[in-house]
Amino acid sequence: MCIDQCRHQAGLTLIELVVFIVVVSIGLAGILSVLNFTTRSSANPMLLKQQVAIAESLLEEIESKPFTYCDPDDANVTTAASTAGCATLVQGLGPTTATENRYNSTDPYDNVGDYAGFSMAGILTPNKVTISGLAGYSASVAVAQAGTSVGLTDNTAALRIDVTVNAPGMSPVTLTGYRFRYAPNSP
């Protein structure tokens, strides 16, 4: 009688022990592969933060510019009630003159519309200083009339600004802002 009871109380067999080791090994391999993936991807948040910071900076630069009927260099910029009131320089989407440029200290971009179609390869300050470590990045700006899409009757009374930043090996980041013509005569 003791022989049957002792044999049933004997513990694990070799087969049960091997199965346990295999199951635990598979579980550990799965956990380690997830940890490996997250460690490999841990540099991406830095690149994403840089992309967002570049886009925010450029969008803020653009939104800080006036949004007037006339180019700020026009003689009637402070009195024009529409684009018809401009003396010579009507502000549209794109640089008003051939010399207007983000990097031109004598004729810089001075209105939101000037930035339409702007792009740069390598991130540069408005003084055309290259920011070290960001040579592989690029940025582009799209500006479009958006008054009716935000509920206004005049489509030209608001602009939608899309700033897209690309970084090596990353998906593009696009930030969107709107600029309203709330003070059309304030250059």
PATOR-237632 format. One line per field, with one value per residue (C-alpha): residue in three letters; chain; x, y, z. Coordinates in steps of 0.1 Angstrom, whole numbers. Layout:
N
type	[ala_...]
mol	[A_...]
east	[X_...]
north	[Y_...]
up	[Z_...]
***
This chain:
187
type	[met_cys_ile_asp_gln_cys_arg_his_gln_ala_gly_leu_thr_leu_ile_glu_leu_val_val_phe_ile_val_val_val_ser_ile_gly_leu_ala_gly_ile_leu_ser_val_leu_asn_phe_thr_thr_arg_ser_ser_ala_asn_pro_met_leu_leu_lys_gln_gln_val_ala_ile_ala_glu_ser_leu_leu_glu_glu_ile_glu_ser_lys_pro_phe_thr_tyr_cys_asp_pro_asp_asp_ala_asn_val_thr_thr_ala_ala_ser_thr_ala_gly_cys_ala_thr_leu_val_gln_gly_leu_gly_pro_thr_thr_ala_thr_glu_asn_arg_tyr_asn_ser_thr_asp_pro_tyr_asp_asn_val_gly_asp_tyr_ala_gly_phe_ser_met_ala_gly_ile_leu_thr_pro_asn_lys_val_thr_ile_ser_gly_leu_ala_gly_tyr_ser_ala_ser_val_ala_val_ala_gln_ala_gly_thr_ser_val_gly_leu_thr_asp_asn_thr_ala_ala_leu_arg_ile_asp_val_thr_val_asn_ala_pro_gly_met_ser_pro_val_thr_leu_thr_gly_tyr_arg_phe_arg_tyr_ala_pro_asn_ser_pro]
mol	[A_A_A_A_A_A_A_A_A_A_A_A_A_A_A_A_A_A_A_A_A_A_A_A_A_A_A_A_A_A_A_A_A_A_A_A_A_A_A_A_A_A_A_A_A_A_A_A_A_A_A_A_A_A_A_A_A_A_A_A_A_A_A_A_A_A_A_A_A_A_A_A_A_A_A_A_A_A_A_A_A_A_A_A_A_A_A_A_A_A_A_A_A_A_A_A_A_A_A_A_A_A_A_A_A_A_A_A_A_A_A_A_A_A_A_A_A_A_A_A_A_A_A_A_A_A_A_A_A_A_A_A_A_A_A_A_A_A_A_A_A_A_A_A_A_A_A_A_A_A_A_A_A_A_A_A_A_A_A_A_A_A_A_A_A_A_A_A_A_A_A_A_A_A_A_A_A_A_A_A_A_A_A_A_A_A_A]
east	[0_28_43_14_10_47_49_20_37_70_70_77_86_114_88_69_101_111_76_78_113_100_69_89_116_89_74_108_117_85_91_127_117_93_120_144_119_112_149_157_129_139_158_127_110_141_137_100_105_130_105_77_100_111_75_63_91_84_46_51_74_48_18_36_37_10_-19_-28_-45_-13_23_37_60_30_23_-14_-10_-24_-55_-65_-99_-94_-68_-82_-69_-32_-10_12_19_-11_-4_-11_1_38_65_53_85_112_137_116_131_132_169_172_179_170_137_126_93_70_35_20_12_49_56_33_55_85_108_143_166_186_172_183_176_161_197_206_227_226_216_241_228_197_212_192_159_137_107_80_51_17_-6_-41_-72_-95_-122_-152_-138_-138_-173_-165_-183_-151_-127_-97_-103_-84_-54_-46_-9_6_42_56_90_108_135_157_139_108_73_67_51_26_14_-15_-24_-49_-43_-73_-73_-85_-63_-60_-42_-16_17]
north	[0_24_17_31_62_69_68_93_117_116_152_162_139_147_153_178_197_199_212_238_250_253_273_297_301_311_336_351_353_372_397_402_408_436_452_450_467_495_501_502_528_550_575_583_605_628_632_637_664_681_680_695_722_732_733_753_778_784_785_811_831_832_839_868_887_911_900_931_940_957_947_965_984_999_1036_1029_1000_1019_1032_1006_991_964_953_980_1006_996_1021_995_964_942_914_880_845_845_871_905_915_894_904_896_866_852_856_891_916_946_931_903_885_910_895_861_856_860_825_807_781_787_757_750_720_720_742_778_808_840_853_822_805_768_750_723_688_696_695_664_680_700_723_736_760_760_790_791_812_797_822_802_770_787_802_836_850_865_836_861_871_841_821_784_779_743_738_704_692_661_643_614_581_597_604_641_663_689_717_738_774_800_838_861_896_913_944_949_982_973_966]
up	[0_8_-26_-45_-23_-23_-60_-64_-40_-58_-75_-111_-138_-163_-191_-169_-160_-197_-207_-179_-191_-227_-217_-195_-223_-248_-224_-217_-254_-261_-232_-243_-280_-268_-247_-276_-299_-274_-268_-305_-310_-280_-302_-322_-295_-297_-335_-331_-305_-328_-357_-336_-321_-357_-369_-338_-342_-379_-374_-346_-368_-396_-373_-357_-391_-400_-423_-442_-476_-488_-484_-453_-477_-496_-490_-482_-459_-429_-448_-473_-467_-494_-518_-542_-518_-521_-539_-557_-535_-530_-505_-520_-513_-520_-518_-529_-547_-564_-538_-507_-490_-454_-453_-470_-442_-465_-479_-456_-455_-437_-441_-435_-472_-481_-467_-491_-509_-486_-481_-467_-468_-436_-408_-409_-387_-403_-404_-426_-398_-401_-369_-362_-362_-383_-417_-426_-418_-442_-438_-461_-457_-474_-470_-483_-480_-454_-444_-455_-439_-405_-409_-424_-455_-469_-479_-479_-443_-429_-439_-431_-425_-428_-417_-426_-412_-424_-405_-417_-412_-397_-409_-417_-390_-400_-377_-388_-377_-388_-391_-392_-407_-375_-379_-417_-413_-387_-404]
***
